[in-house]
Amino acid sequence: MTLDITLVQACGPSQVQEWRLQVPAGTTLGQALQLAFGPAGALRSTTPADTADAWLQAAAAGEVGVWGRVEPASTPLHDGDRIERYRALRVDPKTARRERYRKRAKPQAR
């Protein structure tokens, strides 16, 4: 039996890369990333080397998760799971929202 999983990463605002992968039942999060991006990984030849290395480094740093939750590499996967690679925020979301509001705000006539 195999599990169908999806690997997703946000490259930038409104830019998402997504890959689909089949792994054996009982595979953990860490094993799935090795199967995808390790030296003999299924996606290693179709992705840039820096992308594959970034996934492995993110896993080692605890910056990957399943369905929006950071999980350890020992987490068992289930059919249909979505593995996500997280990146650090460059701007505080509240600050960005305030700046967007200021740019859109029209001067009020008195």
Summary of the structure (lengths in Angstrom):
residues: 110
radius of gyration: 18.3
end to end distance: 70.9
largest distance: 70.9
contacts: 265
relative contact order: 0.20
helix: 31%
strand: 29%
